[in-house]
Amino acid sequence: MPASTLARFQRITPQQLRAFEASARLLSVTQAARELFVSQPTVSVQLKELAETLGESLFEQSGRQIRLTQAGELLYQTVRELAGCWQRLESELAAIHGLVRGKLKIAAVTTAEYFVPDLLGPFARAYPGIEIELSVENRDRIVQRLSQGLDDLTVMMLPPAELDLDSQAFQTNNLIVIAPANHPLSNKKLRLNELSSERWLMREAGSGTRKVTEQFFAEQQFQPNIMMSLGSNEAIKHAVAAGLGIAVLSDLAVNQPAWSNTTNGLTTLDVADFPIVRQWYLVWRRDTPQSATARGFIAYLQQQASG
Protein backbone atom coordinates (compact mmCIF):
# COMPACT_ATOMS: atom_id res chain seq x y z
CA MET A 1 0.00 0.00 0.00
CA PRO A 2 1.42 3.44 -0.92
CA ALA A 3 2.61 5.47 2.06
CA SER A 4 0.25 8.34 1.21
CA THR A 5 -2.78 6.01 1.20
CA LEU A 6 -1.71 4.40 4.47
CA ALA A 7 -1.25 7.81 6.09
CA ARG A 8 -4.75 8.84 4.99
CA PHE A 9 -6.36 5.68 6.36
CA GLN A 10 -4.53 6.10 9.66
CA ARG A 11 -6.41 9.38 10.17
CA ILE A 12 -9.76 7.55 10.07
CA THR A 13 -10.95 6.78 13.61
CA PRO A 14 -13.27 4.01 14.85
CA GLN A 15 -15.63 6.72 16.12
CA GLN A 16 -15.91 8.18 12.61
CA LEU A 17 -16.69 4.77 11.12
CA ARG A 18 -19.31 4.05 13.79
CA ALA A 19 -20.92 7.44 13.17
CA PHE A 20 -20.91 6.82 9.41
CA GLU A 21 -22.27 3.26 9.67
CA ALA A 22 -25.16 4.29 11.92
CA SER A 23 -25.99 7.37 9.79
CA ALA A 24 -25.85 5.34 6.56
CA ARG A 25 -27.97 2.53 7.98
CA LEU A 26 -30.59 4.80 9.52
CA LEU A 27 -30.30 7.59 6.90
CA SER A 28 -30.55 10.04 9.78
CA VAL A 29 -27.82 11.84 11.70
CA THR A 30 -30.27 12.49 14.54
CA GLN A 31 -31.19 8.82 14.92
CA ALA A 32 -27.53 7.81 14.62
CA ALA A 33 -26.61 10.17 17.46
CA ARG A 34 -29.42 8.76 19.58
CA GLU A 35 -28.30 5.18 18.92
CA LEU A 36 -24.66 6.00 19.73
CA PHE A 37 -25.56 8.04 22.84
CA VAL A 38 -23.74 11.15 21.60
CA SER A 39 -24.91 14.58 20.48
CA GLN A 40 -25.97 15.28 16.89
CA PRO A 41 -23.18 17.89 16.44
CA THR A 42 -20.63 15.25 17.49
CA VAL A 43 -21.84 12.88 14.76
CA SER A 44 -21.90 15.71 12.20
CA VAL A 45 -18.29 16.63 13.01
CA GLN A 46 -17.17 12.99 12.72
CA LEU A 47 -18.88 12.66 9.33
CA LYS A 48 -17.34 15.92 8.12
CA GLU A 49 -13.83 14.85 9.18
CA LEU A 50 -14.28 11.43 7.55
CA ALA A 51 -15.42 13.01 4.27
CA GLU A 52 -12.48 15.42 4.32
CA THR A 53 -10.01 12.59 4.95
CA LEU A 54 -11.38 10.60 2.01
CA GLY A 55 -11.79 13.66 -0.19
CA GLU A 56 -15.32 12.59 -1.08
CA SER A 57 -18.82 13.70 -0.21
CA LEU A 58 -20.55 10.78 1.55
CA PHE A 59 -24.12 12.08 1.92
CA GLU A 60 -26.38 14.40 0.00
CA GLN A 61 -29.61 16.09 0.99
CA SER A 62 -32.85 14.71 -0.43
CA GLY A 63 -35.67 16.95 0.72
CA ARG A 64 -35.65 16.75 4.51
CA GLN A 65 -33.72 13.48 4.50
CA ILE A 66 -30.20 12.38 3.58
CA ARG A 67 -29.07 9.69 1.19
CA LEU A 68 -25.73 8.14 0.35
CA THR A 69 -23.66 9.38 -2.57
CA GLN A 70 -21.92 6.86 -4.82
CA ALA A 71 -18.79 7.21 -2.68
CA GLY A 72 -20.92 6.80 0.43
CA GLU A 73 -22.44 3.59 -0.95
CA LEU A 74 -18.95 2.19 -1.59
CA LEU A 75 -17.77 3.11 1.89
CA TYR A 76 -20.90 1.63 3.50
CA GLN A 77 -20.37 -1.65 1.65
CA THR A 78 -16.72 -1.67 2.77
CA VAL A 79 -17.63 -0.97 6.40
CA ARG A 80 -20.18 -3.82 6.36
CA GLU A 81 -17.56 -6.16 4.87
CA LEU A 82 -15.07 -5.16 7.56
CA ALA A 83 -17.67 -5.81 10.25
CA GLY A 84 -18.29 -9.25 8.74
CA CYS A 85 -14.56 -10.01 8.79
CA TRP A 86 -14.31 -9.06 12.45
CA GLN A 87 -17.38 -11.14 13.26
CA ARG A 88 -15.85 -14.19 11.57
CA LEU A 89 -12.59 -13.64 13.43
CA GLU A 90 -14.45 -13.31 16.73
CA SER A 91 -16.38 -16.49 15.93
CA GLU A 92 -13.25 -18.49 15.22
CA LEU A 93 -11.45 -17.18 18.30
CA ALA A 94 -14.46 -18.00 20.47
CA ALA A 95 -14.57 -21.49 18.96
CA ILE A 96 -10.92 -21.98 19.88
CA HIS A 97 -11.72 -21.16 23.49
CA GLY A 98 -14.89 -23.27 23.61
CA LEU A 99 -17.28 -20.42 24.50
CA VAL A 100 -15.06 -19.29 27.35
CA ARG A 101 -15.66 -15.75 26.17
CA GLY A 102 -17.56 -13.94 23.44
CA LYS A 103 -20.71 -11.92 22.83
CA LEU A 104 -24.26 -12.94 21.96
CA LYS A 105 -26.65 -10.33 20.54
CA ILE A 106 -30.31 -11.36 20.69
CA ALA A 107 -33.34 -9.34 19.61
CA ALA A 108 -36.84 -10.27 20.75
CA VAL A 109 -40.36 -9.03 20.13
CA THR A 110 -42.02 -7.44 23.14
CA THR A 111 -44.11 -10.42 24.29
CA ALA A 112 -41.00 -12.61 24.31
CA GLU A 113 -39.59 -10.51 27.16
CA TYR A 114 -41.72 -12.63 29.49
CA PHE A 115 -39.75 -15.83 28.82
CA VAL A 116 -36.48 -15.02 27.01
CA PRO A 117 -34.69 -14.11 30.27
CA ASP A 118 -35.62 -17.57 31.58
CA LEU A 119 -33.90 -19.09 28.52
CA LEU A 120 -30.84 -16.89 28.84
CA GLY A 121 -30.36 -17.36 32.58
CA PRO A 122 -29.16 -21.00 32.57
CA PHE A 123 -27.07 -20.36 29.43
CA ALA A 124 -25.39 -17.37 31.08
CA ARG A 125 -24.63 -19.43 34.19
CA ALA A 126 -23.17 -22.23 32.07
CA TYR A 127 -21.01 -19.78 30.08
CA PRO A 128 -20.24 -16.87 32.43
CA GLY A 129 -17.66 -15.42 30.03
CA ILE A 130 -20.28 -14.76 27.34
CA GLU A 131 -21.59 -11.19 27.28
CA ILE A 132 -25.28 -11.17 26.35
CA GLU A 133 -27.02 -8.17 24.80
CA LEU A 134 -30.83 -8.34 24.57
CA SER A 135 -32.86 -5.83 22.55
CA VAL A 136 -36.67 -5.81 22.84
CA GLU A 137 -38.75 -4.13 20.10
CA ASN A 138 -42.09 -4.57 18.36
CA ARG A 139 -42.25 -6.83 15.31
CA ASP A 140 -41.78 -4.15 12.65
CA ARG A 141 -38.61 -2.88 14.31
CA ILE A 142 -37.36 -6.46 14.78
CA VAL A 143 -37.82 -7.08 11.04
CA GLN A 144 -35.77 -3.94 10.35
CA ARG A 145 -33.02 -5.22 12.64
CA LEU A 146 -33.07 -8.56 10.80
CA SER A 147 -32.79 -6.87 7.41
CA GLN A 148 -29.84 -4.82 8.68
CA GLY A 149 -28.11 -7.82 10.27
CA LEU A 150 -27.80 -6.16 13.68
CA ASP A 151 -28.19 -9.29 15.82
CA ASP A 152 -26.93 -12.86 16.03
CA LEU A 153 -30.34 -14.35 16.76
CA THR A 154 -33.95 -13.17 16.91
CA VAL A 155 -36.93 -14.46 18.89
CA MET A 156 -40.27 -13.79 17.21
CA MET A 157 -43.63 -15.29 16.34
CA LEU A 158 -43.89 -14.46 12.62
CA PRO A 159 -40.59 -14.72 10.70
CA PRO A 160 -40.83 -12.45 7.63
CA ALA A 161 -41.11 -14.42 4.38
CA GLU A 162 -39.38 -11.68 2.37
CA LEU A 163 -36.00 -12.23 4.06
CA ASP A 164 -33.63 -15.17 3.52
CA LEU A 165 -33.80 -16.72 6.98
CA ASP A 166 -33.39 -19.95 8.87
CA SER A 167 -35.62 -20.58 11.85
CA GLN A 168 -36.30 -23.10 14.57
CA ALA A 169 -39.66 -23.42 16.35
CA PHE A 170 -39.14 -24.07 20.04
CA GLN A 171 -42.28 -23.11 22.00
CA THR A 172 -46.00 -22.54 21.50
CA ASN A 173 -47.62 -19.14 21.97
CA ASN A 174 -51.27 -19.17 23.03
CA LEU A 175 -53.26 -15.97 22.47
CA ILE A 176 -56.27 -15.59 24.77
CA VAL A 177 -59.09 -13.09 25.34
CA ILE A 178 -58.82 -11.18 28.61
CA ALA A 179 -61.43 -9.03 30.34
CA PRO A 180 -61.92 -7.26 33.69
CA ALA A 181 -62.40 -9.73 36.54
CA ASN A 182 -66.00 -8.60 37.10
CA HIS A 183 -66.99 -8.82 33.42
CA PRO A 184 -70.59 -10.09 33.01
CA LEU A 185 -69.51 -12.63 30.37
CA SER A 186 -66.88 -14.28 32.56
CA ASN A 187 -67.52 -17.97 33.35
CA LYS A 188 -69.65 -18.30 30.19
CA LYS A 189 -68.93 -20.20 26.98
CA LEU A 190 -68.94 -17.64 24.18
CA ARG A 191 -68.84 -17.34 20.41
CA LEU A 192 -66.66 -14.60 18.96
CA ASN A 193 -69.62 -12.77 17.41
CA GLU A 194 -71.10 -12.34 20.90
CA LEU A 195 -68.23 -9.92 21.57
CA SER A 196 -69.02 -7.60 18.65
CA SER A 197 -70.42 -4.89 20.94
CA GLU A 198 -67.46 -5.03 23.33
CA ARG A 199 -64.79 -2.34 23.30
CA TRP A 200 -61.54 -3.89 22.10
CA LEU A 201 -58.06 -2.79 23.11
CA MET A 202 -55.35 -3.69 20.59
CA ARG A 203 -51.58 -3.66 20.48
CA GLU A 204 -50.09 -0.96 18.26
CA ALA A 205 -49.68 -1.38 14.49
CA GLY A 206 -46.43 -3.23 13.88
CA SER A 207 -46.94 -5.63 16.78
CA GLY A 208 -46.89 -9.37 16.06
CA THR A 209 -49.79 -9.91 18.47
CA ARG A 210 -51.91 -7.41 16.55
CA LYS A 211 -50.96 -8.94 13.20
CA VAL A 212 -52.00 -12.44 14.30
CA THR A 213 -55.19 -11.14 15.94
CA GLU A 214 -56.23 -9.19 12.83
CA GLN A 215 -55.54 -12.22 10.61
CA PHE A 216 -57.69 -14.40 12.88
CA PHE A 217 -60.54 -11.87 13.01
CA ALA A 218 -60.47 -11.61 9.19
CA GLU A 219 -60.66 -15.41 8.88
CA GLN A 220 -63.66 -15.38 11.25
CA GLN A 221 -65.23 -12.41 9.38
CA PHE A 222 -65.36 -10.58 12.69
CA GLN A 223 -65.25 -6.78 12.91
CA PRO A 224 -64.06 -5.71 16.38
CA ASN A 225 -65.08 -2.39 17.89
CA ILE A 226 -61.55 -1.07 18.45
CA MET A 227 -61.54 1.60 21.12
CA MET A 228 -57.81 2.08 21.66
CA SER A 229 -54.35 0.93 20.54
CA LEU A 230 -51.62 0.66 23.16
CA GLY A 231 -47.87 0.22 22.84
CA SER A 232 -47.21 -2.54 25.37
CA ASN A 233 -48.73 -5.65 26.92
CA GLU A 234 -48.53 -4.10 30.39
CA ALA A 235 -50.46 -1.03 29.25
CA ILE A 236 -53.18 -3.26 27.81
CA LYS A 237 -53.41 -5.33 31.01
CA HIS A 238 -53.81 -2.24 33.17
CA ALA A 239 -56.37 -0.75 30.76
CA VAL A 240 -58.41 -3.97 30.74
CA ALA A 241 -58.28 -4.22 34.55
CA ALA A 242 -59.51 -0.61 34.69
CA GLY A 243 -62.58 -1.57 32.66
CA LEU A 244 -61.67 0.16 29.40
CA GLY A 245 -62.32 -2.93 27.28
CA ILE A 246 -61.23 -6.46 26.42
CA ALA A 247 -58.15 -7.62 24.53
CA VAL A 248 -56.21 -10.49 22.97
CA LEU A 249 -52.81 -11.16 24.54
CA SER A 250 -50.38 -14.02 24.86
CA ASP A 251 -51.01 -16.14 27.94
CA LEU A 252 -47.32 -15.57 28.71
CA ALA A 253 -48.12 -11.90 29.32
CA VAL A 254 -51.14 -12.71 31.48
CA ASN A 255 -50.12 -15.74 33.54
CA GLN A 256 -47.38 -14.05 35.54
CA PRO A 257 -45.91 -15.28 38.85
CA ALA A 258 -47.73 -14.69 42.11
CA TRP A 259 -45.40 -11.80 43.01
CA SER A 260 -46.56 -9.84 39.96
CA ASN A 261 -49.45 -7.45 40.62
CA THR A 262 -50.06 -6.63 36.95
CA THR A 263 -52.56 -9.48 36.46
CA ASN A 264 -54.84 -8.48 39.35
CA GLY A 265 -58.32 -7.63 38.16
CA LEU A 266 -58.17 -9.77 34.99
CA THR A 267 -60.03 -12.85 33.83
CA THR A 268 -59.82 -15.05 30.72
CA LEU A 269 -62.97 -15.32 28.61
CA ASP A 270 -63.91 -18.76 27.30
CA VAL A 271 -64.31 -17.94 23.59
CA ALA A 272 -64.76 -20.57 20.86
CA ASP A 273 -61.63 -21.14 18.70
CA PHE A 274 -59.43 -19.59 21.37
CA PRO A 275 -56.63 -19.78 22.24
CA ILE A 276 -55.06 -18.86 18.91
CA VAL A 277 -52.06 -21.18 18.84
CA ARG A 278 -48.87 -20.02 17.15
CA GLN A 279 -45.17 -20.87 17.50
CA TRP A 280 -42.20 -18.98 18.87
CA TYR A 281 -39.19 -19.14 16.56
CA LEU A 282 -35.48 -18.59 16.94
CA VAL A 283 -34.49 -16.85 13.69
CA TRP A 284 -31.20 -15.98 11.99
CA ARG A 285 -30.04 -14.74 8.60
CA ARG A 286 -28.96 -17.47 6.19
CA ASP A 287 -26.42 -15.24 4.44
CA THR A 288 -24.51 -14.24 7.59
CA PRO A 289 -21.86 -16.51 9.19
CA GLN A 290 -23.02 -17.53 12.64
CA SER A 291 -20.83 -16.71 15.60
CA ALA A 292 -19.69 -19.51 17.88
CA THR A 293 -21.85 -18.05 20.65
CA ALA A 294 -24.95 -18.13 18.41
CA ARG A 295 -24.27 -21.74 17.44
CA GLY A 296 -23.76 -22.57 21.10
CA PHE A 297 -27.07 -21.00 22.11
CA ILE A 298 -28.96 -22.80 19.32
CA ALA A 299 -27.45 -26.11 20.47
CA TYR A 300 -28.35 -25.27 24.07
CA LEU A 301 -31.96 -24.51 23.08
CA GLN A 302 -32.22 -27.77 21.12
CA GLN A 303 -30.91 -29.66 24.14
CA GLN A 304 -33.47 -27.98 26.40
CA ALA A 305 -36.31 -28.80 23.99
CA SER A 306 -35.31 -32.47 23.74
CA GLY A 307 -34.62 -32.82 27.46
N, C-alpha and C positions, 0 to 999 in steps of 0.2 A: 504494500500500500504506500503511495507517495506520502512524503513527510507532511506536505501541506494538507492533504486530506485527513491524515491521522490527527494533525493539530486541530483541525476544524471539529472533528468528531469528539475530541477530548473536551471541547467546550460545552458539549451537550450534557446536561445533568439529568439524573433520574427523575427529579421533580418536574423538569420540563416535559419529559416523555409521558409521565403520568398525567400531567395537565392536558397534554395534547390528546392522549388516548381517550380520556374521559370526555373531553370536548367533542372529539370526532365521533365517538360512539353515541353520545347524547344529543349532538348537534345543538349544544347550548352551553355557553360559558358559565351561566348562572347555575345550571344544574350540576355541571362539573365541579364548580366550587363547593356546592352543597355536599356532593358525594365525597369530596376530598377533605372536607372540614377545614377549608381555608376561605379567605375572602375572594370575591370576584376580581378585584384589582390585582391580587396576587396571581391568579390564573392568567389574566390578561397580560401581565408583565412576562410571565414564563413563556407564553405563546409568542409574544413579540420577540423575545430574545432568541427563541428557537428558530423563528422565521429568519431573523437577521443572520444567525449562524449559518443556516443552510442557503441563504441568499434567494429564498423562494417565498412567495405568498402561500400560506397553507389554507386559509379560509377566505371566503368572500360572502358578502351580504346578499341575502335573497329575501327581499321584503323585510320583515321583522325577525327573520331567522338567519342562521348561517349555514353554509354548505362547504364541503371540501373542494378545493381546487384540484387540478390534475396532480400537482406536486403533493398536495395533502393526501389524496387517495393513495399515492405510492408510499408515502411515509406511514400512513395508517396500516397498509398491508404489511409493511416491513416490521412495524411495531408488534402487530399480531403474530407474525412469524417468529419474532424474537421471544415473545411470551410463550409460544408453543415450544420453542427449543428449551427454555428454562423449565417449563413444566415437565418435559420429557426427562431432562437431567434430574430434576427433583424426584421424579418417579423412580428412576433407576437407582439413585442414591438411597432412597427409602427402601427399595427392594433389597439392596445390599445389606441394610441394617435390620431387615425383618420387621418393619413397622415400629422400630424403636423411636423414631421421630418422623415428623412430617406434618402436613396440614390437610384437613378435609373440609371443603366448602360445600355445604348443603343448603338448598333453598326449598322452602315448603309453603304450600298454600295455607291460608289462615286457620282453617279447621284442623289441619294436621298438627298445629302447635299443642293440641291436647294430648298427643301420644308420641310425637317424635322425640321429645326429651327422654321418654321412657326407653326408647330404642337406643338413643345415644349414650345413656348413662352407663350400662354394662360395658359397651364398647370402649368408652373413655376410661373406665376402670381397668379394663384388660390391656389397654394401650395408653398409658398415662403420658407418653411422650408425644402423642398426636394432638395437635392444636385443632380444635373444631370451631368452625364459624357457621352459624345458622342464621339465614335470612328468611323472614316470614313476610309474604306479600299476598295480594289477591291473585286470582288465576291469570288475568291479563298481564300483570306485571311479571309473573313467573314465566309466562310464555316469552315475554321480551328478554328476560334473563337467559332463557334457554337459547333463543336465537342469537344472542350475543356471546354465548359460551362463557358466562360469568362464573358458573359453579361446576363442581365435580359431579354432583348428583342432585336430583330434584324429587321431591315427594309431592304427588298431586293425584287428583281423581280422574282427570280427563286429559291424557297426553294429546297434544295437538297433532293432527294427521298431516299438516303441511310441513312439518320438520322431519328430518331424517334421524329418527330416534330408536334406541333400544329401550325396552321397559320390562319390568318384572312385577307382576301382581303379588302382593304379600299380605293383604288384610282387607276384609270387607268394610264397607261404609254404609250404614243404615240411616236413611233420612226419615225422620218422623215428624208428625204434626204436634206442636205444643200449643198449650192454651193456659190462661190463668187457672189457678188451682180451683177456684170456685165457679168455673165455667158451667153453664147449665147443660151442656152436651157431654160433660165428662161422665165416664162410666156407662156410655151408650155406644152401641155399634152403629157406625155411620157410613153413608155413602158420600163420595166426594161432593156430589151436587147439592147435598144438604148444607154445605158450607159456603154456598154462593153468596149469601147475604152477610157473611162474616167479613170483618176488616182484616186484611192480610198485611203482614209486615214481611218485607223481602230483604235479602242481602242486596248490596249495591250491584249495579251493572259491572260485569267483569269478574264477578265471583263465580267459582265453580258450583257452589251450592245453588245459586240462582239459575245458572245455565241448566243444570240437571232438573231443577224444579219446573222451569218454564217448558222444557222438553216434555216432561211428564204431563203437565197440565194440557199441553197441545195435543198429546196422544189421547188424553181423556176428553178432549173437546170441552175443557173447563176454563171459564173466564173468571179469574179471581178478582175480587174488589180490593185492589192494592191501595192501601192508605199511606204507606210510608216505606222508603228504602233506607236501610241503615248500614253503616260501614264495618260492623263487626258482629260476631256471634254474641258477645257479651252485651252489646247494646240491644240486640234483639231480645235476649232473655230478660233483661230488665224491663224493656218496653212491654213485653207480653205479660210479665208478672204485674206490671202496673195497670193492666187492663186495656192497653191500647189496641190489641188485636191478637191474632193467632199467626203462627209461622211454621215453616218447614226448616228444620235444622238437623245436622248429624246427631245421632244419639251420643257420640263422643263429646259433643259440646254440652249436652244436657245432663248426662249421667256422670256427674263429677263426684269426687270423694266427699265423705261426710263433713270434712273440715271446710268445704267450699260453701259459701252462703249465696252464690249466684243462682242456684237452682231452686231456692225457696220461692214458694208461690207459683210453681209451674206444675202442669199435669200433661200427660200424653193422651191425645185423643185416639180412639180406636177407629181408624178410617180404613175402609176397604182398599186393597191394593197397596197399603202402606205396611211396613216401611218400603221405601224405594231403595233397592239394594244395588250398590255399585262397588267398585274395587278401588283400593288405594294402590298406586304404582310407584315404584322407584324407577326414575327415568334418567337417561344420559344420552348425550349426543353420540351418534355412530361414527362421525367423522373426526372426533377428537380423541387422542390417545388417553386412556384412563391412567390416573395416577395409582401408585401402589396402595395408597390409603383408600381410594375409592374401591379398588378391587377387593381390598381387605374388608371393607364394610359390606359390600355385596355378599361376599362369602359368609360373613358373620350373620347377615340377615337370612340367608338361605339355611344356615345351620339352625337358627332360632325357629324358622318355619317348620323344618323337618323334625326338630326335637320336641 
